[in-house]
């Protein structure tokens, strides 16, 4: 597998955590996605479930305040090697110290 260089599209940014702290992340199925597994769920039930539990990828500094991002670009490295998280998203996460990158190269 070869290296892959990732550049953010307009309106998005790449952020790398630089304060040496760990970053937690979770991938959450939306409530509507969960309900779609069960036949007979009404549109109203799906809308309510989506409002209660939106889906997405979230990062945190191990507290209960989760911040949505588009992607954790190095998620397996963060889990296995405890390296600084690199995230893609429209806004810098509101915790810790982050630097903005013009691009990020995913190792082979």
C-alpha positions in Angstrom: 0.0 0.0 0.0 1.4 3.4 -0.9 1.2 6.7 1.1 -1.9 8.8 0.6 -1.8 12.6 0.8 -5.0 14.1 2.1 -6.0 17.8 1.5 -9.1 19.4 3.0 -11.8 20.5 0.7 -13.1 24.1 0.8 -14.7 24.8 4.2 -12.8 22.0 6.0 -9.5 21.9 7.8 -7.0 19.3 9.0 -6.0 19.6 12.7 -3.3 17.7 14.5 -3.2 17.6 18.3 0.1 19.0 19.6 -0.2 19.1 23.4 0.9 15.5 24.0 -2.5 14.5 25.4 -4.6 11.5 24.3 -7.8 12.0 22.3 -10.8 9.7 22.6 -13.1 9.1 19.6 -16.3 7.3 18.8 -18.3 6.5 15.7 -22.0 6.6 16.6 -24.8 5.2 14.5 -27.7 7.6 14.2 -30.9 6.9 16.0 -32.7 6.7 12.7 -30.1 4.3 11.4 -30.6 2.1 14.4 -34.4 2.1 14.0 -34.2 1.3 10.3 -33.2 -2.2 11.5 -36.7 -2.8 12.7 -39.6 -3.1 10.3 -42.6 -0.9 11.0 -40.8 2.1 12.5 -42.7 5.2 11.5 -41.2 8.4 9.9 -42.1 10.3 13.1 -40.3 7.7 15.2 -37.2 7.9 13.0 -37.2 11.7 13.1 -37.4 11.6 16.9 -34.7 9.0 17.2 -32.4 11.1 14.9 -33.0 14.2 17.0 -32.1 12.3 20.2 -29.0 10.5 18.8 -27.4 12.1 15.7 -24.9 9.9 14.0 -21.3 10.8 13.2 -17.7 10.8 14.4 -16.9 12.5 17.6 -13.7 13.3 19.5 -13.1 14.1 23.2 -10.4 14.6 25.8 -11.9 11.8 27.9 -14.7 13.8 29.4 -18.4 13.8 28.5 -18.1 16.7 26.0 -18.0 15.2 22.6 -17.2 17.3 19.5 -18.2 16.2 16.0 -15.6 16.0 13.2 -15.8 14.7 9.6 -13.1 12.0 10.2 -10.2 10.9 12.5 -7.6 10.5 9.7 -5.3 8.3 11.8 -7.9 6.5 14.0 -6.2 3.1 14.0 -2.8 4.6 14.9 -4.4 6.6 17.7 -5.8 3.3 19.1 -2.7 1.1 18.6 0.2 3.5 19.1 -1.1 6.4 21.1 0.0 9.0 18.5 -1.5 12.5 18.3 -4.9 12.5 16.7 -5.2 14.1 13.2 -8.8 15.1 12.5 -10.7 16.6 9.5 -13.4 19.0 10.2 -14.7 22.6 9.7 -13.7 23.7 13.2 -10.8 23.1 15.6 -11.8 20.9 18.5 -12.5 23.1 21.6 -10.1 21.2 23.9 -6.4 20.8 24.0 -3.9 22.4 21.6 -4.2 21.8 17.8 -2.2 23.0 14.8 -3.8 23.4 11.4 -2.1 21.5 8.5 -2.4 22.2 4.8 -2.2 18.5 4.1 -1.5 15.2 5.9 0.2 12.2 4.5 -1.2 8.8 5.6 1.7 6.4 6.0 1.8 3.2 3.9 
